[in-house]
Amino acid sequence: MGPAPSPSRPRLVIATLNPAKARELASLLGDLPFDVVSLATIPGAALPPEGDDSYRANALAKARAAARLSRSFALADDSGLEVDALDGRPGLRSARFVGSGLSDSERSAALLSELRGVPPERRTARFRCVTALVSPDGSEEVVEGVVEGLITDVPRGTGGFGYDPLFFYPPLGGTFAELDPAVKNGISHRARALAAAREVLKRWAS
């Protein structure tokens, strides 16, 4: 078990073992009155496997596990890319698309292969992020953010992670991997979910 949070500045554990995601979520939380740490810094860190029921169920399972392990406030998200031409896939299985253990580039290549021949106007998609918050006393809240875009025919850009090089955001004329991180963090699905999560955490801290 980790140490109990300071009564003057409670700890908020981000329930992910992905360093890139932990950094992005921490930056989106900004200057909240919490000591924000990654679950990877907690002894015995582990997360339950993701299921196929819902983003909400996955996010809550991870946040509950992190809160229990750390005896702290915890935040977890589950997100996915939903491609209309693929009937909403990969969706919940975005991180496990076409099998586990693959790299981001391998999953992206598989997605592009399935979309071969699909015209630009039918390559509509969205990133969805569902964020769960759990407090040490067992309080729970779930919020959501969505951003609409299109899937490119080739990867573009070197920033971000996951499917970012494929996700074109028309209002800014670039993929998420081409956008400056500060710009992406202002409009992404995680940004929208975390904006709502910030309001919950402010209320809990007051």
CYANA upper distance limits for C-alpha pairs under 8 A (distance plus 0.5 A):
  1 MET  CA     42 ILE  CA      8.13
  1 MET  CA     43 PRO  CA      7.12
  1 MET  CA     44 GLY  CA      8.02
  1 MET  CA     69 LEU  CA      6.30
  1 MET  CA     70 SER  CA      6.38
  1 MET  CA     71 ARG  CA      8.19
  2 GLY  CA     42 ILE  CA      6.48
  2 GLY  CA     43 PRO  CA      7.03
  2 GLY  CA     69 LEU  CA      7.62
  2 GLY  CA     70 SER  CA      5.49
  2 GLY  CA     71 ARG  CA      7.66
  3 PRO  CA     70 SER  CA      7.70
  3 PRO  CA     71 ARG  CA      8.23
  4 ALA  CA     70 SER  CA      7.95
  4 ALA  CA     71 ARG  CA      6.66
  4 ALA  CA     72 SER  CA      7.46
  5 PRO  CA      9 ARG  CA      7.78
  5 PRO  CA     10 PRO  CA      5.52
  5 PRO  CA     11 ARG  CA      5.71
  5 PRO  CA     71 ARG  CA      8.09
  5 PRO  CA     72 SER  CA      6.76
  6 SER  CA     10 PRO  CA      5.78
  6 SER  CA     11 ARG  CA      7.65
  9 ARG  CA     33 PRO  CA      6.78
  9 ARG  CA     34 PHE  CA      5.99
  9 ARG  CA     35 ASP  CA      6.99
 10 PRO  CA     33 PRO  CA      8.04
 10 PRO  CA     34 PHE  CA      5.69
 10 PRO  CA     35 ASP  CA      6.68
 10 PRO  CA     72 SER  CA      7.82
 10 PRO  CA     73 PHE  CA      8.02
 11 ARG  CA     34 PHE  CA      5.84
 11 ARG  CA     35 ASP  CA      5.05
 11 ARG  CA     36 VAL  CA      6.46
 11 ARG  CA     37 VAL  CA      7.81
 11 ARG  CA     72 SER  CA      6.24
 11 ARG  CA     73 PHE  CA      6.72
 12 LEU  CA     34 PHE  CA      6.42
 12 LEU  CA     35 ASP  CA      6.39
 12 LEU  CA     36 VAL  CA      5.31
 12 LEU  CA     37 VAL  CA      6.81
 12 LEU  CA     72 SER  CA      6.63
 12 LEU  CA     73 PHE  CA      5.21
 12 LEU  CA     74 ALA  CA      5.83
 12 LEU  CA     75 LEU  CA      7.63
 13 VAL  CA     36 VAL  CA      6.47
 13 VAL  CA     37 VAL  CA      5.58
 13 VAL  CA     38 SER  CA      6.05
 13 VAL  CA     39 LEU  CA      6.22
 13 VAL  CA     66 ALA  CA      7.39
 13 VAL  CA     67 ALA  CA      7.95
 13 VAL  CA     70 SER  CA      8.08
 13 VAL  CA     72 SER  CA      7.23
 13 VAL  CA     73 PHE  CA      6.68
 13 VAL  CA     74 ALA  CA      5.13
 13 VAL  CA     75 LEU  CA      6.76
 14 ILE  CA     22 ALA  CA      6.98
 14 ILE  CA     25 LEU  CA      8.16
 14 ILE  CA     26 ALA  CA      8.26
 14 ILE  CA     36 VAL  CA      7.67
 14 ILE  CA     37 VAL  CA      6.68
 14 ILE  CA     38 SER  CA      5.38
 14 ILE  CA     39 LEU  CA      6.18
 14 ILE  CA     66 ALA  CA      8.35
 14 ILE  CA     74 ALA  CA      6.40
 14 ILE  CA     75 LEU  CA      5.53
 14 ILE  CA     76 ALA  CA      6.53
 15 ALA  CA     38 SER  CA      7.12
 15 ALA  CA     39 LEU  CA      5.70
 15 ALA  CA     47 LEU  CA      8.17
 15 ALA  CA     62 LYS  CA      6.63
 15 ALA  CA     63 ALA  CA      6.43
 15 ALA  CA     66 ALA  CA      6.24
 15 ALA  CA     74 ALA  CA      7.04
 15 ALA  CA     75 LEU  CA      6.32
 15 ALA  CA     76 ALA  CA      5.36
 15 ALA  CA     77 ASP  CA      8.31
 16 THR  CA     21 LYS  CA      7.70
 16 THR  CA     22 ALA  CA      6.80
 16 THR  CA     38 SER  CA      7.29
 16 THR  CA     39 LEU  CA      6.47
 16 THR  CA     40 ALA  CA      7.81
 16 THR  CA     47 LEU  CA      8.20
 16 THR  CA     76 ALA  CA      7.39
 17 LEU  CA     22 ALA  CA      7.93
 17 LEU  CA     38 SER  CA      7.84
 17 LEU  CA     39 LEU  CA      6.86
 17 LEU  CA     40 ALA  CA      5.98
 18 ASN  CA     22 ALA  CA      6.65
 19 PRO  CA     23 ARG  CA      6.67
 20 ALA  CA     24 GLU  CA      6.77
 20 ALA  CA    161 PHE  CA      8.03
 21 LYS  CA     25 LEU  CA      6.57
 22 ALA  CA     26 ALA  CA      6.53
 22 ALA  CA     38 SER  CA      6.64
 23 ARG  CA     27 SER  CA      6.65
 24 GLU  CA     28 LEU  CA      6.79
 24 GLU  CA    185 ASN  CA      8.35
 25 LEU  CA     29 LEU  CA      6.83
 25 LEU  CA    190 ARG  CA      8.06
 25 LEU  CA    194 LEU  CA      8.09
 26 ALA  CA     30 GLY  CA      7.29
 26 ALA  CA     36 VAL  CA      7.28
 28 LEU  CA    185 ASN  CA      7.26
 28 LEU  CA    191 ALA  CA      6.79
 28 LEU  CA    194 LEU  CA      6.93
 28 LEU  CA    195 ALA  CA      8.23
 29 LEU  CA    194 LEU  CA      7.13
 29 LEU  CA    195 ALA  CA      8.22
 29 LEU  CA    198 ARG  CA      6.89
 32 LEU  CA    198 ARG  CA      8.04
 32 LEU  CA    201 LEU  CA      8.28
 32 LEU  CA    202 LYS  CA      7.62
 33 PRO  CA    202 LYS  CA      8.41
 33 PRO  CA    205 ALA  CA      7.64
 37 VAL  CA     41 THR  CA      7.51
 38 SER  CA     42 ILE  CA      8.12
 39 LEU  CA     45 ALA  CA      6.57
 39 LEU  CA     66 ALA  CA      7.39
 40 ALA  CA     45 ALA  CA      6.29
 41 THR  CA     45 ALA  CA      7.97
 42 ILE  CA     70 SER  CA      7.33
 44 GLY  CA     69 LEU  CA      8.48
 45 ALA  CA     66 ALA  CA      8.43
 45 ALA  CA     69 LEU  CA      8.08
 47 LEU  CA     62 LYS  CA      6.36
 47 LEU  CA     65 ALA  CA      7.09
 47 LEU  CA     66 ALA  CA      7.97
 48 PRO  CA     61 ALA  CA      7.31
 48 PRO  CA     62 LYS  CA      6.76
 48 PRO  CA     65 ALA  CA      7.88
 50 GLU  CA     58 ASN  CA      6.06
 51 GLY  CA     57 ALA  CA      8.38
 51 GLY  CA     58 ASN  CA      6.84
 52 ASP  CA     92 LEU  CA      6.75
 52 ASP  CA     93 ARG  CA      7.85
 53 ASP  CA     57 ALA  CA      7.14
 53 ASP  CA     58 ASN  CA      8.30
 54 SER  CA     58 ASN  CA      6.94
 54 SER  CA     92 LEU  CA      7.46
 55 TYR  CA     59 ALA  CA      6.60
 55 TYR  CA     78 ASP  CA      5.84
 55 TYR  CA     79 SER  CA      7.20
 55 TYR  CA     92 LEU  CA      7.01
 55 TYR  CA    129 CYS  CA      8.30
 55 TYR  CA    130 VAL  CA      6.55
 56 ARG  CA     60 LEU  CA      6.56
 56 ARG  CA     78 ASP  CA      7.79
 56 ARG  CA    130 VAL  CA      6.62
 56 ARG  CA    131 THR  CA      8.01
 56 ARG  CA    132 ALA  CA      7.76
 56 ARG  CA    142 VAL  CA      7.72
 57 ALA  CA     61 ALA  CA      6.58
 58 ASN  CA     62 LYS  CA      6.86
 58 ASN  CA     77 ASP  CA      8.39
 58 ASN  CA     78 ASP  CA      6.77
 59 ALA  CA     63 ALA  CA      6.67
 59 ALA  CA     76 ALA  CA      5.78
 59 ALA  CA     77 ASP  CA      5.40
 59 ALA  CA     78 ASP  CA      5.65
 59 ALA  CA    130 VAL  CA      7.34
 59 ALA  CA    131 THR  CA      6.63
 59 ALA  CA    132 ALA  CA      5.89
 60 LEU  CA     64 ARG  CA      6.41
 60 LEU  CA     76 ALA  CA      7.54
 60 LEU  CA    132 ALA  CA      5.83
 60 LEU  CA    133 LEU  CA      7.95
 60 LEU  CA    134 VAL  CA      8.33
 60 LEU  CA    142 VAL  CA      8.38
 61 ALA  CA     65 ALA  CA      6.67
 62 LYS  CA     66 ALA  CA      6.71
 62 LYS  CA     76 ALA  CA      6.42
 62 LYS  CA     77 ASP  CA      8.50
 63 ALA  CA     67 ALA  CA      6.57
 63 ALA  CA     74 ALA  CA      5.85
 63 ALA  CA     75 LEU  CA      5.87
 63 ALA  CA     76 ALA  CA      5.42
 63 ALA  CA    132 ALA  CA      6.79
 63 ALA  CA    133 LEU  CA      6.84
 63 ALA  CA    134 VAL  CA      6.49
 64 ARG  CA     68 ARG  CA      6.58
 64 ARG  CA     74 ALA  CA      7.83
 64 ARG  CA    134 VAL  CA      6.69
 65 ALA  CA     69 LEU  CA      6.59
 66 ALA  CA     70 SER  CA      6.46
 66 ALA  CA     71 ARG  CA      8.43
 66 ALA  CA     72 SER  CA      8.36
 66 ALA  CA     74 ALA  CA      6.45
 67 ALA  CA     71 ARG  CA      5.75
 67 ALA  CA     72 SER  CA      5.68
 67 ALA  CA     73 PHE  CA      6.24
 67 ALA  CA     74 ALA  CA      5.60
 67 ALA  CA    134 VAL  CA      7.03
 67 ALA  CA    135 SER  CA      7.37
 67 ALA  CA    136 PRO  CA      6.76
 68 ARG  CA     72 SER  CA      8.02
 68 ARG  CA    136 PRO  CA      8.10
 71 ARG  CA    136 PRO  CA      6.29
 72 SER  CA    135 SER  CA      7.20
 72 SER  CA    136 PRO  CA      5.84
 73 PHE  CA    133 LEU  CA      7.94
 73 PHE  CA    134 VAL  CA      6.32
 73 PHE  CA    135 SER  CA      4.93
 73 PHE  CA    136 PRO  CA      6.08
 74 ALA  CA    133 LEU  CA      6.28
 74 ALA  CA    134 VAL  CA      5.79
 74 ALA  CA    135 SER  CA      6.95
 75 LEU  CA    131 THR  CA      7.46
 75 LEU  CA    132 ALA  CA      6.20
 75 LEU  CA    133 LEU  CA      5.14
 75 LEU  CA    134 VAL  CA      7.07
 76 ALA  CA    131 THR  CA      6.15
 76 ALA  CA    132 ALA  CA      5.83
 76 ALA  CA    133 LEU  CA      7.19
 77 ASP  CA    129 CYS  CA      7.07
 77 ASP  CA    130 VAL  CA      5.98
 77 ASP  CA    131 THR  CA      4.66
 77 ASP  CA    132 ALA  CA      6.59
 78 ASP  CA    129 CYS  CA      6.35
 78 ASP  CA    130 VAL  CA      5.94
 78 ASP  CA    131 THR  CA      7.05
 79 SER  CA     91 GLY  CA      8.34
 79 SER  CA     92 LEU  CA      7.71
 79 SER  CA     94 SER  CA      8.40
 79 SER  CA    127 PHE  CA      7.59
 79 SER  CA    128 ARG  CA      5.87
 79 SER  CA    129 CYS  CA      4.68
 79 SER  CA    130 VAL  CA      6.63
 80 GLY  CA     90 PRO  CA      7.63
 80 GLY  CA     91 GLY  CA      5.22
 80 GLY  CA     92 LEU  CA      6.15
 80 GLY  CA     93 ARG  CA      7.77
 80 GLY  CA     94 SER  CA      5.80
 80 GLY  CA     95 ALA  CA      8.23
 80 GLY  CA    127 PHE  CA      6.24
 80 GLY  CA    128 ARG  CA      6.00
 80 GLY  CA    129 CYS  CA      7.24
 81 LEU  CA     88 GLY  CA      8.35
 81 LEU  CA     89 ARG  CA      7.69
 81 LEU  CA     90 PRO  CA      6.64
 81 LEU  CA     91 GLY  CA      5.61
 81 LEU  CA     92 LEU  CA      8.46
 81 LEU  CA     94 SER  CA      6.71
 81 LEU  CA    125 ALA  CA      7.51
 81 LEU  CA    126 ARG  CA      6.32
 81 LEU  CA    127 PHE  CA      5.12
 81 LEU  CA    128 ARG  CA      7.02
 81 LEU  CA    163 TYR  CA      8.22
 82 GLU  CA     86 LEU  CA      8.48
 82 GLU  CA     87 ASP  CA      8.36
 82 GLU  CA     88 GLY  CA      4.89
 82 GLU  CA     89 ARG  CA      5.80
 82 GLU  CA     90 PRO  CA      6.50
 82 GLU  CA     91 GLY  CA      5.32
 82 GLU  CA    125 ALA  CA      5.95
 82 GLU  CA    126 ARG  CA      5.82
 82 GLU  CA    127 PHE  CA      6.81
 82 GLU  CA    128 ARG  CA      8.02
 83 VAL  CA     87 ASP  CA      7.02
 83 VAL  CA     88 GLY  CA      5.27
 83 VAL  CA     89 ARG  CA      6.14
 83 VAL  CA     90 PRO  CA      7.60
 83 VAL  CA     91 GLY  CA      8.26
 83 VAL  CA    123 ARG  CA      7.54
 83 VAL  CA    124 THR  CA      6.78
 83 VAL  CA    125 ALA  CA      4.83
 83 VAL  CA    126 ARG  CA      7.20
 83 VAL  CA    151 ILE  CA      8.43
 84 ASP  CA     88 GLY  CA      5.63
 84 ASP  CA     89 ARG  CA      8.11
 84 ASP  CA    122 ARG  CA      8.02
 84 ASP  CA    123 ARG  CA      7.41
 84 ASP  CA    124 THR  CA      6.35
 84 ASP  CA    125 ALA  CA      6.21
 85 ALA  CA    115 LEU  CA      8.17
 85 ALA  CA    118 VAL  CA      8.33
 85 ALA  CA    122 ARG  CA      6.84
 85 ALA  CA    123 ARG  CA      6.79
 85 ALA  CA    124 THR  CA      7.87
 86 LEU  CA     90 PRO  CA      8.21
 86 LEU  CA    115 LEU  CA      8.44
 89 ARG  CA     93 ARG  CA      8.07
 89 ARG  CA     94 SER  CA      8.15
 90 PRO  CA     94 SER  CA      5.29
 90 PRO  CA     97 PHE  CA      6.60
 93 ARG  CA     97 PHE  CA      5.91
 95 ALA  CA    100 SER  CA      8.17
 95 ALA  CA    162 GLY  CA      8.48
 96 ARG  CA    100 SER  CA      5.40
 96 ARG  CA    101 GLY  CA      8.17
 96 ARG  CA    102 LEU  CA      8.28
 97 PHE  CA    107 ARG  CA      6.71
 98 VAL  CA    107 ARG  CA      7.52
 98 VAL  CA    110 ALA  CA      7.81
102 LEU  CA    106 GLU  CA      6.48
102 LEU  CA    107 ARG  CA      7.01
103 SER  CA    107 ARG  CA      6.85
104 ASP  CA    108 SER  CA      6.62
104 ASP  CA    161 PHE  CA      7.76
104 ASP  CA    162 GLY  CA      5.61
104 ASP  CA    163 TYR  CA      7.45
105 SER  CA    109 ALA  CA      6.55
105 SER  CA    162 GLY  CA      8.32
106 GLU  CA    110 ALA  CA      6.78
107 ARG  CA    111 LEU  CA      6.76
108 SER  CA    112 LEU  CA      6.73
108 SER  CA    155 PRO  CA      8.47
108 SER  CA    162 GLY  CA      8.35
108 SER  CA    163 TYR  CA      6.69
108 SER  CA    166 LEU  CA      7.90
109 ALA  CA    113 SER  CA      6.64
110 ALA  CA    114 GLU  CA      6.94
111 LEU  CA    115 LEU  CA      6.95
112 LEU  CA    116 ARG  CA      6.64
112 LEU  CA    153 ASP  CA      7.13
112 LEU  CA    154 VAL  CA      7.99
115 LEU  CA    123 ARG  CA      8.40
116 ARG  CA    153 ASP  CA      8.40
118 VAL  CA    122 ARG  CA      6.93
118 VAL  CA    123 ARG  CA      7.27
119 PRO  CA    123 ARG  CA      7.16
120 PRO  CA    124 THR  CA      8.38
120 PRO  CA    150 LEU  CA      8.18
120 PRO  CA    151 ILE  CA      8.34
120 PRO  CA    152 THR  CA      8.24
123 ARG  CA    150 LEU  CA      5.90
123 ARG  CA    151 ILE  CA      5.88
123 ARG  CA    152 THR  CA      8.23
124 THR  CA    148 GLU  CA      8.13
124 THR  CA    149 GLY  CA      6.48
124 THR  CA    150 LEU  CA      4.97
124 THR  CA    151 ILE  CA      6.98
125 ALA  CA    148 GLU  CA      6.55
125 ALA  CA    149 GLY  CA      5.87
125 ALA  CA    150 LEU  CA      5.83
125 ALA  CA    151 ILE  CA      7.12
126 ARG  CA    146 VAL  CA      7.22
126 ARG  CA    147 VAL  CA      6.01
126 ARG  CA    148 GLU  CA      4.86
126 ARG  CA    149 GLY  CA      6.17
126 ARG  CA    150 LEU  CA      8.11
127 PHE  CA    146 VAL  CA      6.24
127 PHE  CA    147 VAL  CA      5.98
127 PHE  CA    148 GLU  CA      7.18
127 PHE  CA    189 HIS  CA      6.46
128 ARG  CA    144 GLU  CA      7.89
128 ARG  CA    145 GLY  CA      6.44
128 ARG  CA    146 VAL  CA      5.05
128 ARG  CA    147 VAL  CA      7.27
128 ARG  CA    189 HIS  CA      6.29
128 ARG  CA    190 ARG  CA      8.42
129 CYS  CA    144 GLU  CA      6.13
129 CYS  CA    145 GLY  CA      5.71
129 CYS  CA    146 VAL  CA      6.86
129 CYS  CA    189 HIS  CA      6.07
129 CYS  CA    190 ARG  CA      6.18
129 CYS  CA    193 ALA  CA      6.84
130 VAL  CA    142 VAL  CA      7.45
130 VAL  CA    143 VAL  CA      6.30
130 VAL  CA    144 GLU  CA      4.87
130 VAL  CA    145 GLY  CA      7.02
130 VAL  CA    193 ALA  CA      7.12
131 THR  CA    142 VAL  CA      6.13
131 THR  CA    143 VAL  CA      5.83
131 THR  CA    144 GLU  CA      6.60
131 THR  CA    193 ALA  CA      6.83
131 THR  CA    194 LEU  CA      7.81
131 THR  CA    197 ALA  CA      7.71
132 ALA  CA    140 GLU  CA      7.68
132 ALA  CA    141 GLU  CA      6.37
132 ALA  CA    142 VAL  CA      4.94
132 ALA  CA    143 VAL  CA      7.09
133 LEU  CA    140 GLU  CA      6.05
133 LEU  CA    141 GLU  CA      5.80
133 LEU  CA    142 VAL  CA      6.81
133 LEU  CA    197 ALA  CA      7.97
134 VAL  CA    138 GLY  CA      6.68
134 VAL  CA    139 SER  CA      6.14
134 VAL  CA    140 GLU  CA      5.10
134 VAL  CA    141 GLU  CA      7.33
135 SER  CA    139 SER  CA      5.69
135 SER  CA    140 GLU  CA      7.11
141 GLU  CA    200 VAL  CA      8.17
142 VAL  CA    197 ALA  CA      8.47
143 VAL  CA    193 ALA  CA      6.44
143 VAL  CA    196 ALA  CA      6.82
143 VAL  CA    197 ALA  CA      6.98
144 GLU  CA    192 ARG  CA      7.80
144 GLU  CA    193 ALA  CA      5.23
144 GLU  CA    196 ALA  CA      8.16
145 GLY  CA    189 HIS  CA      5.24
145 GLY  CA    190 ARG  CA      6.76
145 GLY  CA    191 ALA  CA      7.89
145 GLY  CA    192 ARG  CA      5.18
145 GLY  CA    193 ALA  CA      4.68
145 GLY  CA    194 LEU  CA      8.38
146 VAL  CA    188 SER  CA      8.10
146 VAL  CA    189 HIS  CA      5.14
146 VAL  CA    190 ARG  CA      8.44
146 VAL  CA    192 ARG  CA      7.54
146 VAL  CA    193 ALA  CA      8.27
147 VAL  CA    187 ILE  CA      8.07
147 VAL  CA    188 SER  CA      6.65
147 VAL  CA    189 HIS  CA      5.64
148 GLU  CA    169 TYR  CA      7.70
149 GLY  CA    167 PHE  CA      6.86
149 GLY  CA    168 PHE  CA      6.03
149 GLY  CA    169 TYR  CA      5.37
149 GLY  CA    170 PRO  CA      6.96
150 LEU  CA    167 PHE  CA      6.33
150 LEU  CA    168 PHE  CA      5.57
150 LEU  CA    169 TYR  CA      7.21
150 LEU  CA    170 PRO  CA      8.17
151 ILE  CA    166 LEU  CA      5.84
151 ILE  CA    167 PHE  CA      5.57
151 ILE  CA    168 PHE  CA      6.47
152 THR  CA    156 ARG  CA      8.47
152 THR  CA    166 LEU  CA      5.66
152 THR  CA    167 PHE  CA      6.99
152 THR  CA    168 PHE  CA      6.82
153 ASP  CA    166 LEU  CA      8.02
154 VAL  CA    166 LEU  CA      7.29
155 PRO  CA    165 PRO  CA      5.28
155 PRO  CA    166 LEU  CA      5.58
156 ARG  CA    165 PRO  CA      5.29
156 ARG  CA    166 LEU  CA      6.99
156 ARG  CA    175 THR  CA      6.96
156 ARG  CA    177 ALA  CA      7.14
156 ARG  CA    178 GLU  CA      7.15
157 GLY  CA    165 PRO  CA      6.06
157 GLY  CA    175 THR  CA      7.48
157 GLY  CA    176 PHE  CA      8.32
157 GLY  CA    177 ALA  CA      5.10
157 GLY  CA    178 GLU  CA      4.89
158 THR  CA    165 PRO  CA      7.50
158 THR  CA    177 ALA  CA      5.94
158 THR  CA    178 GLU  CA      7.10
159 GLY  CA    164 ASP  CA      8.12
159 GLY  CA    165 PRO  CA      8.09
159 GLY  CA    176 PHE  CA      7.92
159 GLY  CA    177 ALA  CA      4.67
159 GLY  CA    178 GLU  CA      6.67
159 GLY  CA    179 LEU  CA      7.98
159 GLY  CA    180 ASP  CA      8.45
159 GLY  CA    181 PRO  CA      8.06
160 GLY  CA    164 ASP  CA      6.33
160 GLY  CA    165 PRO  CA      8.13
160 GLY  CA    176 PHE  CA      7.24
160 GLY  CA    177 ALA  CA      5.54
160 GLY  CA    181 PRO  CA      7.97
161 PHE  CA    165 PRO  CA      8.21
161 PHE  CA    177 ALA  CA      7.91
163 TYR  CA    167 PHE  CA      6.99
164 ASP  CA    175 THR  CA      6.99
164 ASP  CA    176 PHE  CA      5.29
164 ASP  CA    177 ALA  CA      5.47
165 PRO  CA    175 THR  CA      6.24
165 PRO  CA    176 PHE  CA      6.65
165 PRO  CA    177 ALA  CA      5.18
165 PRO  CA    178 GLU  CA      7.75
166 LEU  CA    175 THR  CA      6.89
166 LEU  CA    176 PHE  CA      8.25
166 LEU  CA    177 ALA  CA      8.41
167 PHE  CA    175 THR  CA      5.58
167 PHE  CA    176 PHE  CA      6.45
167 PHE  CA    177 ALA  CA      8.45
168 PHE  CA    173 GLY  CA      7.65
168 PHE  CA    174 GLY  CA      5.94
168 PHE  CA    175 THR  CA      4.46
168 PHE  CA    176 PHE  CA      7.01
169 TYR  CA    173 GLY  CA      6.54
169 TYR  CA    174 GLY  CA      6.22
169 TYR  CA    175 THR  CA      6.22
169 TYR  CA    176 PHE  CA      7.46
170 PRO  CA    174 GLY  CA      7.36
174 GLY  CA    178 GLU  CA      6.26
174 GLY  CA    179 LEU  CA      6.89
175 THR  CA    179 LEU  CA      6.98
176 PHE  CA    184 LYS  CA      6.88
179 LEU  CA    183 VAL  CA      6.78
179 LEU  CA    184 LYS  CA      6.41
180 ASP  CA    184 LYS  CA      6.74
181 PRO  CA    185 ASN  CA      6.45
182 ALA  CA    186 GLY  CA      6.97
183 VAL  CA    187 ILE  CA      7.40
184 LYS  CA    188 SER  CA      6.14
185 ASN  CA    190 ARG  CA      8.11
185 ASN  CA    191 ALA  CA      6.01
186 GLY  CA    191 ALA  CA      6.37
186 GLY  CA    192 ARG  CA      8.44
187 ILE  CA    191 ALA  CA      6.44
187 ILE  CA    192 ARG  CA      7.29
188 SER  CA    192 ARG  CA      6.84
189 HIS  CA    193 ALA  CA      6.74
190 ARG  CA    194 LEU  CA      6.29
191 ALA  CA    195 ALA  CA      6.51
192 ARG  CA    196 ALA  CA      7.21
193 ALA  CA    197 ALA  CA      6.73
194 LEU  CA    198 ARG  CA      6.40
195 ALA  CA    199 GLU  CA      7.27
196 ALA  CA    200 VAL  CA      7.23
197 ALA  CA    201 LEU  CA      6.77
198 ARG  CA    202 LYS  CA      6.55
199 GLU  CA    203 ARG  CA      6.79
200 VAL  CA    204 TRP  CA      6.75
201 LEU  CA    205 ALA  CA      6.51
202 LYS  CA    206 SER  CA      6.74
